[in-house]
Amino acid sequence: MRNKWVQAGLSVASLALAVLLVVYLPQIVHALTGAQVSWSEIGARFAALSWPMILLMAALWLASLYAYTFVMTSGLPGLTHLQALTLNGAGSAVSNLLPFGGAAGVALTFAMTKGWGFATRPVVVYTLVTGIWNTLFRFILPAIGIIALLVAGRIPDPRVTSAAWGGAVSILVLVAVVAAALYWERAATLLGRAADGALRVLPRAIRPAEHYASDAVHRLRADTAGIVHRRWPGLSLGMLAFLTLQCLMMAACAVATGAYPGPAETVAVFAVSRVLTSALVTPSGAGIMEGGTAALLIAFGQPPGPATAAAILFGFWTYTIEIPWGGLALGAWALLRRRPAGDDRSPEPASRA
């Protein structure tokens, strides 16, 4: 009970902090950039939004939700797209309301999929695979943002340009190594041996058991190999479509508020915004993402008021609206959860390893 009260207190404090960060966003933007921003100016930008632009943003949001269902249905064979929409909405609502909400989202995933007739093992593998794919693409995003700026010539200093190319390539190589270890047995073995060699230089008192890293990599591969081998195109294309649509959402928010910095800069701002959602001090980095996004838009030469309005608008479509949407999805599942799953929902074996 004590732990539950602590968790509840942390959740309330985290949500309160997120609200405060948004309320004081003009002051935060001023502290980060020195620019003057007021809520009256931000409100004027919101009031000027046209209905066609609002409908376009809503269409992009719905399309991005549907695109992500391809990741989910690829990770859990037998899951339908409607079930995936429901699962994603409910999980996002929980994650967006709680700090470290991912754990609660996973618990909810197990409860919902069990009600649909899925066994535990395929759901465990689904959780691993989708988590890995989300992490890999989150690593890729900064590299894409850097490359977009380099191609557009937004980093003129030759020394900084060289460092940026090196950083982008290093990130992509790291992602390629991890992906290879998941897909190929030989790569997993080599990666495990390399990890073992690196661990041997540690003091014996803190050194893990011998071959621990190699065994861990092999266990991970054994759990995910079946899905990765058969379903990697759906996982990858689904993630690519989802992130592309969200980037278009960022562009739409910037255009709607008069803070569009250009295509390369928009890609970079979007990449940074997605990284900032990893901040754990507030649910999904709420408040932190908006401040960082506004500061970067201003750094790219956009007016402070429109830039801050664009950041808040993007946060609405990628965070705030998911809470009531997820509540509706969770309510629908609670009403229909006793309905048995059809034959087409029977899960396939999760792994053949």
VOGU-3710 file (C-alpha; in Angstrom, 3 decimals, decimal comma):
1> mrnkwvqagl> 0,000/0,000/0,000  2,869/2,304/0,821  4,290/1,743/-2,661  0,935/2,477/-4,244  0,676/5,743/-2,367  4,206/6,654/-3,400  3,407/5,843/-7,019  0,220/7,900/-6,854  2,121/10,808/-5,331  4,811/10,657/-7,981
11> svaslalavl> 2,174/10,550/-10,711  0,386/13,602/-9,346  3,673/15,468/-8,931  4,780/14,555/-12,454  1,501/15,665/-14,008  1,575/18,871/-11,972  5,090/19,564/-13,200  3,994/18,996/-16,806  1,133/21,467/-16,370  3,450/24,028/-14,776
21> lvvylpqivh> 5,978/23,675/-17,587  3,260/24,396/-20,140  1,761/27,260/-18,136  5,163/28,880/-17,778  6,287/27,974/-21,290  6,665/31,642/-22,368  9,052/32,222/-19,466  10,934/28,996/-20,242  11,305/30,002/-23,894  12,564/33,413/-22,779
31> altgaqvsws> 15,121/31,755/-20,484  16,317/29,461/-23,279  16,413/31,968/-26,124  16,002/35,473/-24,675  12,888/35,942/-26,855  9,730/37,556/-25,527  6,587/35,410/-25,808  3,127/35,979/-24,371  0,064/33,771/-24,050  -2,019/36,437/-25,764
41> eigarfaals> 0,157/36,130/-28,880  -0,008/32,335/-28,718  -3,780/32,480/-28,299  -4,076/34,766/-31,326  -2,235/32,161/-33,423  -4,619/29,462/-32,268  -7,641/31,643/-32,997  -6,392/32,190/-36,554  -6,302/28,473/-37,373  -8,545/27,651/-40,316
51> wpmillmaal> -10,936/24,716/-40,342  -9,314/23,140/-43,418  -5,950/23,154/-41,624  -7,489/21,662/-38,482  -9,112/18,925/-40,571  -5,793/18,257/-42,300  -4,025/17,871/-38,972  -6,779/15,569/-37,700  -6,460/13,446/-40,850  -2,677/13,213/-40,394
61> wlaslyaytf> -3,153/12,216/-36,763  -5,653/9,468/-37,592  -3,473/8,253/-40,465  -0,449/8,046/-38,155  -2,436/5,975/-35,665  -3,474/3,587/-38,411  0,082/3,396/-39,770  1,353/2,266/-36,386  -1,121/-0,609/-36,337  1,035/-2,252/-39,028
71> vmtsglpglt> 3,909/-2,320/-36,532  1,643/-3,882/-33,932  0,006/-6,459/-36,198  3,449/-7,429/-37,513  4,748/-7,890/-33,974  1,753/-9,950/-32,843  0,435/-12,181/-35,638  -3,315/-12,600/-35,378  -3,923/-9,115/-33,981  -6,397/-7,169/-36,110
81> hlqaltlnga> -5,967/-3,511/-37,020  -9,043/-2,562/-34,978  -7,629/-4,354/-31,956  -4,291/-2,649/-32,558  -5,961/0,780/-32,626  -7,705/-0,015/-29,350  -4,550/-1,378/-27,741  -2,438/1,555/-28,887  -4,976/4,125/-27,730  -5,411/2,597/-24,283
91> gsavsnllpf> -1,675/2,108/-23,788  -0,889/5,667/-24,898  -3,444/7,103/-22,490  -1,858/5,255/-19,561  1,679/6,165/-20,634  0,723/9,821/-21,102  -0,735/10,097/-17,619  1,944/8,362/-15,568  5,686/8,874/-15,187  7,400/5,650/-16,221
101> ggaagvaltf> 3,992/4,850/-17,690  5,503/2,299/-20,049  5,349/-0,378/-17,358  1,646/0,268/-16,766  1,120/0,248/-20,527  2,769/-3,182/-20,783  0,558/-4,531/-17,992  -2,497/-3,204/-19,802  -1,263/-4,806/-23,036  -1,132/-8,212/-21,354
111> amtkgwgfat> -4,607/-7,766/-19,878  -6,191/-6,717/-23,169  -4,511/-9,337/-25,345  -5,339/-12,077/-22,840  -8,979/-11,060/-23,133  -8,704/-11,493/-26,907  -7,384/-15,024/-26,523  -3,652/-14,535/-27,006  -1,190/-16,644/-25,049  1,426/-15,014/-22,852
121> rpvvvytlvt> 4,540/-15,944/-24,857  3,506/-14,267/-28,143  2,649/-11,108/-26,196  6,039/-11,141/-24,476  7,743/-11,436/-27,861  5,491/-8,682/-29,272  6,469/-6,369/-26,405  10,169/-7,064/-26,989  10,025/-6,655/-30,755  7,967/-3,457/-30,835
131> giwntlfrfi> 10,079/-1,991/-28,031  13,263/-2,765/-29,950  11,883/-1,312/-33,186  10,773/1,877/-31,441  14,199/2,227/-29,832  16,068/1,612/-33,083  14,057/4,244/-34,931  14,461/6,668/-32,044  18,210/6,290/-32,499  17,879/6,750/-36,252
141> lpaigiiall> 15,891/9,995/-35,973  18,753/12,211/-34,713  20,968/10,907/-37,512  18,292/11,762/-40,072  17,900/15,236/-38,575  21,654/15,853/-38,725  21,884/14,617/-42,301  18,924/16,795/-43,344  20,686/19,884/-41,983  23,973/18,897/-43,618
151> vagripdprv> 22,361/18,381/-47,010  20,570/21,729/-46,702  23,821/23,457/-45,795  22,559/24,620/-42,411  25,859/23,701/-40,697  28,408/25,932/-42,487  31,403/25,443/-40,176  33,630/22,756/-41,788  34,796/21,374/-38,423  31,248/21,112/-37,091
161> tsaawggavs> 30,156/19,602/-40,414  32,782/16,865/-40,170  31,787/16,092/-36,590  28,114/16,015/-37,582  28,762/13,556/-40,404  30,787/11,400/-38,042  28,033/11,430/-35,440  25,309/10,597/-37,936  27,269/7,731/-39,471  28,187/6,378/-36,021
171> ilvlvavvaa> 24,538/6,280/-34,993  23,527/4,482/-38,167  26,364/1,955/-37,780  25,272/1,263/-34,204  21,710/0,652/-35,351  22,948/-1,617/-38,150  25,009/-3,679/-35,685  22,060/-4,168/-33,336  19,730/-5,042/-36,218  22,229/-7,568/-37,551
181> alyweraatl> 22,559/-9,173/-34,122  18,791/-9,598/-34,013  18,578/-11,092/-37,491  21,715/-13,188/-38,062  23,012/-15,909/-35,750  26,633/-15,261/-36,748  26,350/-11,536/-35,997  24,782/-12,269/-32,607  27,677/-14,620/-31,776  30,315/-12,063/-32,776
191> lgraadgalr> 28,579/-9,287/-30,848  28,381/-11,501/-27,789  32,090/-12,326/-27,981  32,952/-8,650/-28,363  30,839/-7,801/-25,312  32,526/-10,581/-23,328  35,952/-9,223/-24,284  34,999/-5,714/-23,224  33,683/-6,957/-19,882  36,941/-8,762/-19,082
201> vlprairpae> 38,719/-5,424/-18,585  36,416/-4,595/-15,653  37,539/-5,266/-12,076  36,636/-8,794/-10,986  34,466/-7,477/-8,146  32,006/-5,843/-10,550  32,502/-8,092/-13,570  29,368/-10,041/-14,600  29,493/-13,816/-14,840  31,493/-15,067/-17,817
211> hyasdavhrl> 29,566/-15,236/-21,070  26,697/-13,325/-19,453  26,510/-10,778/-22,305  26,727/-13,467/-24,974  23,970/-15,500/-23,338  21,792/-12,423/-22,997  22,146/-11,604/-26,686  21,346/-15,202/-27,617  18,273/-15,261/-25,382  17,047/-12,037/-26,928
221> radtagivhr> 17,605/-13,374/-30,417  15,894/-16,668/-29,563  12,774/-14,822/-28,386  12,582/-12,423/-31,309  14,094/-14,280/-34,268  10,845/-15,778/-35,539  9,021/-12,448/-35,674  12,036/-10,496/-36,938  12,693/-12,923/-39,797  9,101/-13,087/-40,985
231> rwpglslgml> 7,787/-9,648/-40,128  10,611/-7,113/-40,413  9,187/-5,456/-43,566  5,868/-4,710/-41,854  7,600/-3,539/-38,679  9,963/-1,223/-40,562  7,515/0,157/-43,127  4,922/0,707/-40,412  7,393/2,688/-38,294  8,557/4,658/-41,340
241> afltlqclmm> 4,995/5,566/-42,303  4,119/6,482/-38,722  7,117/8,786/-38,287  6,677/10,334/-41,744  3,072/11,220/-40,965  4,072/12,670/-37,609  6,763/14,748/-39,318  4,134/16,023/-41,748  2,060/16,875/-38,670  4,962/18,953/-37,387
251> aacavatgay> 5,157/20,737/-40,734  1,397/21,378/-40,696  1,574/22,827/-37,177  4,452/25,100/-38,202  2,697/26,283/-41,366  -0,579/26,855/-39,521  1,060/29,095/-36,934  3,452/30,891/-39,290  6,631/29,222/-38,017  7,622/26,946/-40,911
261> pgpaetvavf> 11,446/26,933/-41,126  11,876/24,814/-44,264  11,868/21,064/-44,978  15,335/20,185/-43,637  14,868/22,261/-40,504  11,425/20,734/-39,940  12,915/17,232/-40,072  15,567/18,270/-37,543  13,001/19,860/-35,220  10,815/16,770/-35,444
271> avsrvltsal> 13,769/14,492/-34,644  14,675/16,541/-31,572  11,047/16,653/-30,408  10,815/12,862/-30,485  14,031/12,507/-28,504  12,732/14,958/-25,888  9,674/12,782/-25,290  12,077/10,329/-23,619  12,519/12,731/-20,685  11,165/10,800/-17,704
281> vtpsgagime> 10,554/13,682/-15,325  7,106/14,207/-16,869  4,845/11,738/-18,712  6,106/11,455/-22,306  8,291/14,510/-21,711  5,242/16,801/-21,675  6,285/20,437/-21,289  9,935/19,609/-21,935  9,245/18,666/-25,548  7,339/21,887/-26,198
291> ggtaalliaf> 10,068/24,065/-24,701  12,847/22,376/-26,677  10,857/22,405/-29,910  10,019/26,099/-29,586  13,649/26,959/-28,786  14,919/25,094/-31,857  12,362/26,730/-34,152  13,457/30,124/-32,838  17,093/29,144/-33,407  16,151/28,494/-37,041
301> gqppgpataa> 14,937/32,075/-37,338  11,217/31,731/-36,648  9,290/34,369/-34,661  9,041/33,441/-30,963  5,247/33,584/-30,676  4,466/31,446/-33,732  7,278/29,027/-32,854  5,908/28,476/-29,353  2,368/28,117/-30,693  3,591/25,500/-33,192
311> ailfgfwtyt> 5,303/23,529/-30,424  2,172/23,546/-28,252  -0,039/22,588/-31,194  2,252/19,687/-32,081  2,201/18,578/-28,444  -1,587/18,581/-28,542  -1,726/16,229/-31,541  1,000/13,884/-30,299  0,244/13,855/-26,574  -2,834/15,615/-25,211
321> ieipwgglal> -5,449/14,273/-27,608  -4,267/10,705/-27,012  -5,563/10,818/-23,431  -9,308/11,182/-24,212  -8,888/9,012/-27,309  -7,262/6,310/-25,211  -9,961/6,663/-22,574  -12,604/5,945/-25,205  -10,605/2,952/-26,461  -10,196/1,593/-22,944
331> gawallrrrp> -13,887/2,042/-22,256  -14,819/0,230/-25,470  -12,518/-2,658/-24,564  -13,954/-2,877/-21,066  -17,469/-3,185/-22,521  -16,553/-5,731/-25,200  -13,750/-7,710/-23,545  -15,925/-10,762/-22,891  -16,517/-11,213/-26,602  -14,507/-14,270/-27,761
341> agddrspepa> -11,872/-13,789/-30,432  -12,522/-15,286/-33,854  -10,414/-17,912/-35,528  -8,593/-15,261/-37,545  -7,214/-13,843/-34,305  -5,489/-17,013/-33,165  -1,865/-16,153/-32,542  0,854/-17,842/-34,550  3,902/-19,322/-32,806  5,986/-16,375/-31,633
351> sra> 9,366/-17,917/-32,227  10,818/-20,920/-33,968  14,136/-20,631/-32,227
//
